[in-house]
Amino acid sequence: MSLEPRTGSGYPEPYQSRVLPREKRALGDAFGLTTIGINHTVLPPGKESSMRHWHSHEEEFIYVLSGEVVLRTDAGEQPLTAGMCVGFPLGTGDAHQLVNRSAGPAVYLEISNRDARDCACYPDVDLQYHGAQAAVKFTRKDGSGF
Amino acid sequence: MSLEPRTGSGYPEPYQSRVLPREKRALGDAFGLTTIGINHTVLPPGKESSMRHWHSHEEEFIYVLSGEVVLRTDAGEQPLTAGMCVGFPLGTGDAHQLVNRSAGPAVYLEISNRDARDCACYPDVDLQYHGAQAAVKFTRKDGSGF
């Protein structure tokens, strides 16, 4: 099976340019899975996986397949290379992101449960995610649009 | 972090010997995840991942990291090598297993949601799985014990 990547992002600017170009292949969707999401993601040099965030109702797990990313959390920074992994329980308030500071692409699996109630908080930027079912998914923290 | 593998199996004989020795490292548990399970599994030559089965409430996803396994479903057999993956929606009635017919170990990630209601059916053998919370997890199909 050949799977076309998703190359977009729901982020407004100036955040979208910090994560794109980026390729995500929805492996779980391809097999009809609905309770878990599994993305195969290729992150180019200089790009961020997302803004630093934490989820209200979805856990996340990252498994690095090749290349190197830097994990950023409240605890600081840590490089992750092939065969390394990290999990993020929900609702912790400790935000995370991956940054590719290397010279080549980084490839990793992103795994999460799916919960329609999920929102995400972004402590470093004026952004709020209101969930997959919200009419306006991303706003500023005061609820105003971009 | 160094993670000790789980080397046991809940299966009664003669099924346990068909899957062991086998190493599973519970990566998701190590990070405190509760809604999804992620195992890093090493399956030696000649061994089966499980008896061929399907789940009532849990989806599964396999991503092969190294080596080769043969996927067996109602559709037949298909080899899976590094970088290949397959997902199994819940409740399909199409049972699956992986068999290592190669000369070396096969290594893969096993990913699933977690649902306390989950049971598993085994069309090829006289075995029934009654779920993680059942007092007797495995019985014969008529409910009798081993």
HADDOCK unambig.tbl for C-alpha pairs under 7 A between the chains (distance, minus, plus):
assign (segid A and resid 28 and name CA) (segid B and resid 87 and name CA) 6.43 0.50 0.50
assign (segid A and resid 31 and name CA) (segid B and resid 87 and name CA) 5.22 0.50 0.50
assign (segid A and resid 31 and name CA) (segid B and resid 88 and name CA) 6.91 0.50 0.50
assign (segid A and resid 32 and name CA) (segid B and resid 89 and name CA) 6.33 0.50 0.50
assign (segid A and resid 33 and name CA) (segid B and resid 59 and name CA) 6.79 0.50 0.50
assign (segid A and resid 33 and name CA) (segid B and resid 89 and name CA) 5.44 0.50 0.50
assign (segid A and resid 35 and name CA) (segid B and resid 113 and name CA) 6.40 0.50 0.50
assign (segid A and resid 36 and name CA) (segid B and resid 113 and name CA) 6.23 0.50 0.50
assign (segid A and resid 59 and name CA) (segid B and resid 33 and name CA) 6.80 0.50 0.50
assign (segid A and resid 87 and name CA) (segid B and resid 28 and name CA) 6.44 0.50 0.50
assign (segid A and resid 87 and name CA) (segid B and resid 31 and name CA) 5.21 0.50 0.50
assign (segid A and resid 88 and name CA) (segid B and resid 31 and name CA) 6.91 0.50 0.50
assign (segid A and resid 89 and name CA) (segid B and resid 32 and name CA) 6.33 0.50 0.50
assign (segid A and resid 89 and name CA) (segid B and resid 33 and name CA) 5.44 0.50 0.50
assign (segid A and resid 113 and name CA) (segid B and resid 35 and name CA) 6.39 0.50 0.50
assign (segid A and resid 113 and name CA) (segid B and resid 36 and name CA) 6.22 0.50 0.50
assign (segid A and resid 113 and name CA) (segid B and resid 113 and name CA) 6.72 0.50 0.50
